[in-house]
Amino acid sequence: MKKTDPQFRSAYGDRIKTEFHTKGESLTQQHFQEECDIKTIIKKHDRTGIIQHVASGVAQYGDYSEVNEYRESLDLINHAQESFDGLPAELRKMFNNNPGEFFEFATDPANATKMVELGLAPSPAPVMEKPEKAPEKPVDTDESEG
């Protein structure tokens, strides 16, 4: 067999040992080493009959069939994201592609004119001044006409 031919490897063939060395500071939290050691966990189980990390949770039971707030909130968030995604890319970029930033901007009354300039809000209807009443013509009570 040539050296360039692909080789089939299995668990029973020759093994190539490789080493790994962490470069920089390790993110592993060494102070959990003792409590994560399987030998320590089994020794505690043999003494107490309890596996400590499994028994720490508290079960809660209840009828949650009528609770819809989560679903409604999720639908509201998804609708807001879809609406924001429908905006032109330049506008989304103004708000760092973050619907939350857009919401803060849009709900601030100080930005009402900017929202109109961007075409995101309708321009307010012009305030029409009431025309002054025209002086009423005196009603002719002369019956000689007609």
Secondary structure, DSSP 8 states (H G I E B T S, - for coil): --TTS-----TTS----------SS----GGGHHHH-HHHHHHHHHHHS--TTTTT--------TT--HHHHHHHHHHHHHHHHHTS-HHHHHHTTT-HHHHHHHHT-GGGHHHHHHTTSS---------------------TT--
